[in-house]
Amino acid sequence: MKDCKENNINIPKDVLITGFDNLFVSSHIYPSLTTIAHPIKEIGKVGADVLMDFISNKRKRKIHIKSDHKLIIRNSTKKRFRGEKWKIK
């Protein structure tokens, strides 16, 4: 985002930027950063449970776990999500 500003690239008019971890700073920078929020506590609990099952031999094969993530739309993409059509140049 800093490089965009230094090169007169407008966010979100010229480029859209999205983060992937919803850090606290994401909502406090300019423009605020659209990001993905992860259910960190749920992921940690499931990971610990699976690890304990492997250690105690209750689980002997690989597993796939899905968790819900949330897209938090902020100003780094907001104008495009408010009805403006996507334009490919």
Secondary structure, 3 states (H helix, E strand, C coil): CHHHHHCCCCCCCCCCCECCCCCHHHHCCCCCCEEEECCHHHHHHHHHHHHHHHHCCCCCCCCCCCCCCEEECCCCCHHHHCCCCCCCC
